[in-house]
Amino acid sequence: MIQLLVNTDQNLLLYLNGFHNAFGDYFMSTFTGKWIWVPMYASILYVLLKNFNWKITLCCLTAIALTILFADQVCASLIRPAVERLRPSNPANPISDLVHIVNNYRGGRYGFPSCHASNSFGLAFFLVFLFRKRWLSLFILLWATLNCYTRIYLGVHYPGDLIVGAIIGCCGAAFMCYLLKKTARGASFGKVKHTEITIYVGLLTTIGILVYASIMA
């Protein structure tokens, strides 16, 4: 059964990774970056400051940081050293020659589960659970999903790495969101305004990446 799952995971990776071109190389390698999304992260801070006092805002930021820290450490420090699953792009992996990589980027040695997925979905689900805004939830989950797909495109993660990472991020977000709501009882998280700003900033960033990739390709 386990071998069947491993083979399916590998075949799905090779299938999805096989769709690539110059435009995709530039787009995916840029979209997956951490610093490119600083404006969107800043917009989340802006939304918090517009709706809450500094104490509640600080509590929210702390909860987000703990969500990401939890997700990152569970993946990187607990599970990866125990499982030791090579990334598909790792030269020691028998399928590495079949994997399309970009700019010779191969990531670290092990990739199960994906920290990228756990962090992205940790942030996404935290915002979903906290604010419960339909359009923000849809956008941020699509953003996290595309972020995960970039890792398959770049050949540094199997789909299974990403699914497990996303589950870990979701669990961390649910727990931290629960603690936050217990701590900040007086805050009306469900009545938050201006969340569309985060959507606009995220979309503008994505458009900028599309334009950049089109020019460079």
Secondary structure, DSSP 8 states (H G I E B T S, - for coil): -HHHHHHHHHHHHHHHHT---HHHHHHHHHHT-SGGGHHHHHHHHHHHHHHS-HHHHHHHHHHHHHHHHHHHHIIIIIIHHHH--B-TTSTTSTTGGGS--STT----SB-SS-HHHHHHHHHHHHHHHHH--HHHHHHHHHHHHHHHHHHHHTTS--HHHHHHHHHHHHHHHHHHHHHHHHH-TT--GGG---THHHHHHHHHHHHHHHHHHHHH-
